[in-house]
Amino acid sequence: MAVVRWFKRHLVVIAGMITLGYLLLPNVIVTVFSFNKPKGRFNYEWQQFSLDAWKQPCGVADMCGSLSISLQIAVWATIGATLLGTMIAFALVRYRFRARGAINSLIFLPMAMPEVVMAASLLTLFLNMGAQLGFYTILIAHIMFCLSFVVTAVKARVMSMDPRLEEAARDLYAGPVQTFVRVTLPIAAPGIAAGALLSFALSFDDFIITNFNAGSTVTFPMFVWGSAQRGTPVQINVIGTAMFLVAVLLVLFSMAITNRRNKVKA
């Protein structure tokens, strides 16, 4: 009976740990197999511990080139989507204009629409415009579908802002620019940062829309897909592990900054 009572008291924690373990299991497998030395082309069975792939992460032809292209597209798409999405979010929350409700609904279409439909539509658009498929068509497509996620994240943050703080700044003779930089922007920063991080992750990871509009350009997800047809290099697991570790470090760094600010306020 004591075991049953303990289980009931900790049921939520146990369920949370099981769910977290289920979510992290693929990352653990990728990390483990990044230290594998397969005998054949396919890195699907554990053979021997080795650090060779970590010593030569660019040992596979064109892999680091495709990784560089993906990072460039992700960075520029994040910048473009964050700037446009932030302005759209502020406009939708702070101003009243015609078709505001329709725009609010249209913003969610890229999030609800199947990616293959969006990819085919963008490809049709680019072909009708006579655009050459490549880096810039991928970039335009990524900005387009990342925009909705930025607007949603920033809009939620702006709607929760207390307008009396900006009124207080104006009462203290702060100009519009100074009020925005000193008051509005710091308050909206968490939402903007969340939208930017989400945009980077979505852009870097996208395959379907990129595959339709890439032309001869090969991004990292496309390289991984192509490699899986011939064999899976261990270096792919190395890059995946490195990206995962960078994401974890960013989260830990953000949590440390937040805890430090809370201690200062206390």
VOMARTOR-101665 format. One line per 8 residues: number of its first residue (from 1); their letters; for each residue x, y, z of N, C-alpha, C. Coordinates in steps of 0.1 Angstrom, whole numbers. Example, Ala and Ser with C-alpha at 12.3 -4.5 7.8 and 13.67 -1.06 7.14 Angstrom:
BEGIN
1) as) 132,-57,78,123,-45,78,132,-33,78; 128,-22,71,137,-11,71,129,0,79
This chain:
BEGIN
1) mavvrwfk) 8,-12,0,0,0,0,9,13,0; 20,12,7,29,24,8,34,27,-6; 37,16,-14,42,18,-28,31,24,-36; 19,20,-35,8,26,-43,6,40,-39; 7,44,-27,5,58,-23,16,66,-28; 29,61,-27,40,69,-33,38,71,-48; 34,60,-54,32,61,-69,21,71,-72; 10,72,-65,0,82,-67,5,96,-65
9) rhlvviag) 13,98,-55,18,111,-52,28,116,-62; 35,107,-69,45,111,-78,41,107,-93; 28,105,-95,24,101,-108,27,111,-119; 25,124,-116,27,134,-126,42,135,-129; 51,134,-119,65,135,-121,70,123,-129; 65,111,-126,68,99,-133,64,100,-148; 52,104,-150,47,106,-164,55,116,-172; 59,127,-165,67,137,-172,81,131,-175
17) mitlgyll) 87,124,-166,100,118,-169,100,108,-180; 89,100,-181,88,90,-191,86,97,-205; 78,108,-205,76,115,-217,89,122,-222; 97,128,-212,109,134,-215,119,124,-221; 120,112,-215,129,102,-219,125,97,-233; 112,96,-236,108,92,-250,112,103,-260; 111,116,-256,115,126,-266,130,127,-268; 137,124,-258,152,125,-259,159,112,-264
25) lpnvivtv) 151,101,-265,157,89,-269,163,89,-283; 157,96,-293,164,97,-306,177,105,-305; 178,115,-297,190,123,-295,201,114,-289; 197,106,-279,207,97,-273,212,87,-283; 204,81,-291,208,72,-301,218,79,-311; 214,91,-316,223,98,-325,237,100,-319; 237,104,-306,249,107,-299,258,94,-298; 251,83,-294,259,71,-292,265,66,-306
33) fsfnkpkg) 257,67,-316,262,62,-329,271,72,-336; 273,84,-330,283,93,-335,297,88,-331; 298,79,-322,311,73,-318,313,59,-323; 305,55,-333,305,42,-339,315,42,-350; 321,30,-353,329,28,-365,323,16,-372; 314,19,-382,307,8,-389,317,1,-399; 314,-12,-401,322,-19,-410,318,-17,-425; 305,-14,-427,300,-11,-440,296,3,-442
41) rfnyewqq) 287,6,-452,283,19,-455,273,24,-445; 265,15,-439,253,19,-431,257,19,-416; 254,31,-410,257,32,-395,244,29,-387; 239,16,-389,227,12,-382,229,2,-371; 241,-4,-370,244,-14,-360,257,-10,-353; 258,-12,-340,270,-8,-332,281,-18,-335; 293,-13,-339,304,-22,-342,316,-19,-333; 320,-7,-332,333,-4,-324,333,11,-321
49) fsldawkq) 338,13,-308,339,27,-304,351,34,-311; 348,46,-316,358,53,-324,356,68,-323; 366,76,-323,366,91,-324,369,96,-337; 370,88,-347,374,92,-360,365,102,-366; 352,100,-365,342,109,-371,343,123,-364; 345,123,-351,346,136,-344,359,143,-348; 370,136,-351,382,142,-355,381,148,-369; 373,142,-377,371,146,-391,356,148,-394
57) pcgvadmc) 350,158,-388,336,160,-391,332,163,-405; 342,169,-413,340,172,-427,346,162,-436; 348,150,-431,354,139,-439,346,134,-451; 333,137,-451,324,133,-462,323,144,-472; 325,141,-484,325,151,-495,311,159,-495; 312,172,-496,300,181,-497,292,182,-485; 295,175,-474,286,176,-463,287,189,-456; 299,194,-453,301,207,-447,297,218,-456
65) gslsislq) 298,216,-469,293,226,-478,278,228,-477; 270,217,-476,256,217,-475,252,223,-461; 260,219,-451,257,225,-438,259,240,-437; 269,245,-444,271,259,-445,260,266,-452; 255,260,-463,243,266,-470,231,266,-461; 228,256,-453,217,255,-444,218,266,-434; 230,267,-428,232,277,-417,230,291,-423; 235,294,-435,233,307,-441,219,310,-443
73) iavwatig) 212,301,-449,197,303,-452,190,305,-439; 193,296,-429,186,297,-416,188,311,-409; 200,316,-410,204,329,-403,196,340,-411; 197,341,-424,190,351,-431,175,350,-431; 170,338,-431,156,336,-429,151,341,-416; 159,338,-405,155,342,-392,155,357,-391; 165,364,-396,166,378,-396,154,384,-403; 151,380,-415,140,385,-423,127,382,-417
81) atllgtmi) 124,370,-412,111,367,-406,109,374,-393; 120,375,-385,119,382,-372,115,397,-374; 122,404,-383,119,418,-386,105,420,-391; 101,413,-401,88,414,-407,77,410,-397; 80,398,-391,70,393,-381,67,402,-369; 78,408,-364,77,417,-353,68,429,-357; 71,435,-368,63,447,-373,49,443,-375; 46,432,-381,32,427,-384,25,425,-370
89) afalvryr) 32,419,-361,26,416,-348,22,429,-341; 31,439,-341,28,452,-334,16,459,-341; 16,458,-355,5,464,-362,-8,458,-359; -8,445,-358,-21,438,-356,-26,440,-342; -17,442,-332,-22,444,-318,-25,459,-316; -16,468,-321,-17,482,-317,-27,490,-325; -30,486,-338,-37,495,-347,-50,488,-352; -59,496,-355,-72,491,-361,-73,496,-375
97) frargain) -75,487,-385,-75,490,-399,-84,480,-406; -87,483,-418,-96,474,-426,-89,461,-429; -96,451,-429,-91,437,-432,-82,432,-421; -83,438,-409,-74,433,-398,-78,419,-394; -91,416,-394,-95,403,-390,-91,392,-401; -92,396,-413,-88,387,-424,-73,384,-424; -65,395,-421,-50,393,-420,-47,384,-408; -54,385,-397,-52,377,-386,-54,362,-389
105) sliflpma) -64,360,-397,-67,346,-401,-57,341,-412; -53,349,-421,-44,345,-431,-30,342,-426; -26,348,-414,-13,346,-408,-12,331,-404; -23,325,-400,-22,311,-396,-23,301,-407; -25,305,-419,-26,296,-430,-13,288,-433; -1,294,-433,11,286,-435,13,276,-424; 8,279,-412,10,269,-401,0,258,-402; -12,260,-408,-22,250,-409,-21,242,-422
113) mpevvmaa) -15,248,-432,-15,242,-446,-4,231,-446; -7,219,-452,3,209,-454,15,214,-462; 27,210,-457,39,216,-463,41,212,-478; 36,201,-482,37,197,-496,29,206,-505; 17,210,-500,9,219,-508,15,233,-509; 21,238,-498,28,250,-498,40,250,-507; 47,239,-507,59,237,-515,56,237,-530; 45,230,-533,41,230,-547,36,244,-552
121) slltlfln) 29,251,-543,24,264,-547,35,274,-549; 45,273,-540,57,282,-542,65,279,-554; 66,266,-557,73,262,-569,66,267,-582; 52,266,-582,44,272,-593,46,287,-594; 47,294,-583,49,308,-583,62,312,-589; 73,305,-584,86,308,-589,88,305,-604; 82,294,-608,83,291,-623,75,301,-631; 63,305,-627,56,315,-634,63,328,-635
129) mgaqlgfy) 71,332,-625,78,344,-624,91,343,-632; 95,331,-636,107,329,-643,120,329,-635; 118,327,-622,129,328,-612,137,315,-613; 150,317,-611,159,305,-612,160,299,-598; 156,286,-597,156,280,-584,170,278,-578; 171,281,-565,184,280,-559,183,286,-545; 194,292,-541,196,298,-527,185,308,-524; 182,317,-533,173,328,-530,159,324,-530
137) tiliahim) 155,314,-538,141,309,-538,139,301,-525; 149,294,-520,148,287,-507,146,298,-496; 154,308,-497,154,319,-486,140,325,-486; 135,329,-497,121,335,-498,111,326,-492; 112,313,-496,102,303,-491,103,302,-476; 115,301,-471,117,299,-456,112,312,-448; 115,323,-453,110,336,-447,94,335,-446; 88,331,-458,74,331,-458,67,321,-448
145) fclsfvvt) 73,309,-446,66,300,-437,71,302,-423; 82,309,-420,86,312,-407,79,324,-401; 74,333,-411,68,345,-407,56,343,-397; 48,333,-400,36,330,-392,40,327,-377; 51,319,-375,55,315,-362,60,327,-354; 67,336,-361,72,348,-354,61,357,-350; 51,359,-359,39,368,-356,32,362,-344; 30,349,-344,22,343,-333,29,345,-320
153) avkarvms) 43,343,-320,50,344,-307,51,359,-302; 54,368,-311,55,382,-307,41,388,-304; 31,384,-311,18,389,-309,13,385,-295; 16,373,-291,12,369,-277,19,377,-267; 31,380,-269,39,388,-259,34,403,-259; 31,409,-271,27,423,-271,13,424,-265; 4,414,-267,-9,415,-261,-9,415,-246; 1,409,-240,2,408,-225,9,420,-219
161) mdprleea) 14,429,-228,21,441,-223,12,451,-216; 16,457,-206,8,467,-199,11,481,-205; 1,487,-212,3,499,-219,6,511,-209; 3,509,-196,6,520,-187,21,523,-185; 29,512,-188,43,514,-187,48,524,-198; 43,523,-210,47,532,-221,41,546,-218; 29,546,-212,23,559,-209,32,566,-198; 37,558,-189,45,564,-178,58,570,-184
169) ardlyagp) 64,563,-194,76,568,-200,73,581,-208; 62,582,-215,59,594,-222,56,605,-212; 50,602,-200,48,612,-190,61,618,-185; 71,609,-185,85,614,-181,93,620,-192; 86,624,-202,92,632,-214,101,623,-222; 98,610,-223,106,602,-232,99,603,-246; 107,604,-256,102,605,-270,97,591,-275; 91,591,-287,86,578,-292,97,567,-294
177) vqtfvrvt) 108,572,-299,120,563,-301,125,558,-288; 127,567,-279,133,563,-266,123,554,-258; 111,557,-259,101,548,-253,101,534,-258; 102,533,-272,103,520,-278,115,512,-274; 127,519,-275,140,513,-272,141,509,-257; 137,518,-248,139,516,-234,128,508,-227; 116,508,-232,105,502,-225,98,491,-234; 94,494,-246,86,485,-254,95,473,-258
185) lpiaapgi) 106,476,-264,115,465,-269,120,455,-259; 124,460,-247,129,450,-237,117,441,-232; 105,447,-231,94,438,-227,90,428,-238; 91,432,-250,87,423,-261,99,414,-265; 110,416,-259,122,408,-263,121,393,-262; 115,388,-251,113,373,-250,105,367,-261; 94,374,-265,86,369,-276,94,370,-289; 101,380,-291,109,382,-304,120,371,-304
193) aagallsf) 127,369,-293,137,358,-292,131,344,-294; 119,342,-289,113,329,-291,110,327,-305; 104,337,-312,101,336,-326,113,334,-335; 124,341,-331,137,340,-339,143,326,-337; 143,320,-325,149,307,-323,140,296,-330; 127,298,-330,118,289,-337,120,290,-352; 122,302,-357,124,303,-371,137,297,-376; 148,298,-368,160,292,-371,159,277,-371
201) alsfddfi) 153,271,-361,151,257,-361,143,252,-372; 132,258,-376,123,254,-386,130,255,-400; 138,266,-402,144,268,-415,156,258,-417; 164,256,-406,175,247,-407,170,233,-410; 159,229,-404,154,215,-404,145,212,-416; 141,222,-424,131,220,-434,136,212,-445; 128,202,-450,132,194,-462,122,195,-473; 109,194,-470,99,193,-481,98,206,-490
209) itnfnags) 97,218,-483,96,230,-491,109,233,-498; 120,230,-491,134,232,-497,136,223,-509; 132,210,-508,134,201,-519,126,205,-531; 115,211,-530,107,216,-542,113,228,-548; 119,236,-540,124,250,-545,139,252,-545; 146,241,-544,161,242,-543,168,242,-556; 163,237,-566,170,236,-579,182,226,-577; 194,231,-580,206,224,-578,213,226,-565
217) tvtfpmfv) 207,235,-556,213,238,-543,210,226,-534; 220,222,-526,218,211,-517,220,216,-502; 209,215,-494,210,219,-480,214,206,-472; 216,208,-459,220,197,-451,209,187,-450; 196,190,-447,186,180,-447,185,172,-460; 187,179,-472,187,172,-484,199,163,-486; 210,167,-481,222,159,-481,220,146,-473; 214,148,-461,211,136,-452,202,126,-459
225) wgsaqrgt) 192,132,-466,182,123,-473,189,116,-484; 198,123,-492,205,116,-503,215,106,-498; 221,109,-487,231,100,-481,225,87,-476; 212,88,-471,205,76,-466,202,66,-477; 202,71,-490,200,61,-500,212,53,-503; 224,58,-501,236,51,-504,244,46,-492; 240,51,-480,247,48,-468,247,60,-459; 248,58,-446,247,69,-436,260,72,-430
233) pvqinvig) 267,82,-434,280,85,-428,279,88,-413; 289,84,-405,289,87,-391,289,102,-388; 295,110,-397,296,124,-395,283,131,-394; 273,125,-400,259,131,-399,255,130,-385; 258,120,-378,254,119,-363,263,129,-355; 275,131,-359,283,141,-353,277,155,-354; 273,159,-366,267,172,-367,254,173,-359; 246,162,-360,234,162,-352,236,164,-337
241) tamflvav) 246,156,-332,249,157,-318,254,171,-314; 263,177,-323,268,190,-320,257,201,-320; 247,200,-329,236,209,-329,228,207,-317; 225,195,-313,218,193,-300,224,198,-288; 238,197,-287,245,202,-276,245,217,-276; 246,223,-287,245,238,-288,232,243,-283; 221,236,-287,207,240,-283,206,239,-268; 211,228,-262,210,226,-248,218,237,-240
249) llvlfsma) 230,240,-245,238,251,-239,231,264,-240; 224,267,-251,217,280,-252,206,280,-242; 199,269,-240,188,268,-230,193,270,-216; 204,263,-213,210,265,-200,215,279,-197; 221,285,-207,226,299,-206,214,308,-204; 203,306,-211,191,315,-209,185,313,-195; 185,301,-190,180,298,-177,189,305,-166; 202,304,-168,211,311,-159,209,326,-158
257) itnrrnkv) 207,332,-170,205,346,-171,192,350,-164; 181,342,-166,168,344,-160,169,343,-145; 176,333,-140,177,331,-125,185,342,-119; 195,347,-126,203,358,-121,195,371,-120; 187,373,-130,178,385,-130,168,384,-118; 163,372,-116,153,371,-106,159,373,-92; 172,369,-90,179,371,-78,182,385,-75; 185,392,-86,188,407,-85,175,414,-81
265) ka) 164,410,-87,151,417,-84,147,414,-70; 150,402,-65,146,398,-52,155,406,-41
